[in-house]
């Protein structure tokens, strides 16, 4: 399911820790009230717990919500604590994959994304 994430779909990370005892309704309320975003938009909303070993991803699709959950048996996610006084951080799909793989958001040695253009 997450492999279908396209570049056109925004991905919002909730900076800092979120109480992951919340399920779909609680997380949708955070998206709507705290972040002032639409939980029904075509976007991913990604949350991490205080210990940084669990992640939940909320996604609306057609007529219902998806709730993805990942728990690490060992290790921690390298989760951003703040984003210049913002509660959310907009990231690219490859940055989300980096986080899920245990890497930092900024991979300075990674190849920069390029937009190819045809010569006219």
N, C-alpha and C positions, 0 to 999 in steps of 0.2 A: 503494500500500500504506500509506504513512504517513498518507494522508488519512483512513484508517479509524480513526484513533486516537480513542477515546472518552474522555470525562471520567472514566469509572469505572476506567480503566486507569492504575495508578500509573506514573510516569516518574521513574527514578532517574538523576541525573547523577553520574558519578564525578568528584569534585573533583580538581583538579590534572591532571597529565599521566599518560597510560597508554601503555605500549609497544604500539603498534598493529601490530607484527609478529605479535602474538597473533591467532589466529583464534577460531573458535567455542569450542573446548575450553578454550583459555587464558582467554578472557574469562568463560566460565561458571565456571571455577575461581576467578577473582577475585571474581565475584558471590557464590559460595558460601563461600569461605574468608575473604577479606579483608573483605567487606561483611556476612557472616552473613545473606545473603538467599537465597531459593530461585530459581535461574535458570529453573525450570520454571513459575514463577508467571505469571499473566497480567499482565505488566508489561514496560516497556521499560527497558533498561539502556544508558545512553549514555556513550560514552568519547571522549576527545579526546587528540591527541598533544601533545608538548612544544611544537612550533612553532605549534600551534593552527590548522592549516590542513587537518586531516583529522579526521573523526568516524566512529565505528562505533557502530551501534545493534544490540543483541542482543535478540531476541524469540522466545519459544517459542510455537508455534501447533500445536495438535492432536497431531501426531506428529513434529515436527522443529523445528529452529531456523531463524529468518530472521537473516541478517546484512546489515544495510544499511551502505553505505560511501559517504561523500561526501568529495571532495577539492576544495579551492578552488584555482583557478588563480592568483588574486590575492586578497589580503586575509587576514584572520584572524577566527576566531570569538572572541567576547568570553566566554571560558570562566571560570567561577568557580575560583579557586585553592584556597579553603577555605570550609568552612561550619561555623563555631563548633566546631572540633575534630572534625567528622564527616567521614567519607570519602565519603559520598553526600549528595546534596541532592534532596529530593522536589520536583518542579516540576509545573506545570499544562501541558496541551497547548499553550496559547497561548504560554507562556514558552519551550517548546521551539521553536515556530515562530519566535519572536523571535530565539533563538540561531541557528537555521539561516539566518535572513535577515541576520545580522550585527549584530543589536541586543543590548543588555544585557538581563539577566534582568528587571530592574526598569525598567519604562517608566512613569515618574511621570505622564506626560500621557495615558496610555491610560485608557479608560473602565473603571471598576471593574466586575467581574462581579457581576451581581445574580441572585437567585433569585426568580422571579415567583411570586406566590401569588394565588389567587382569593379575592376578598372573600366572606365568608360572611354 
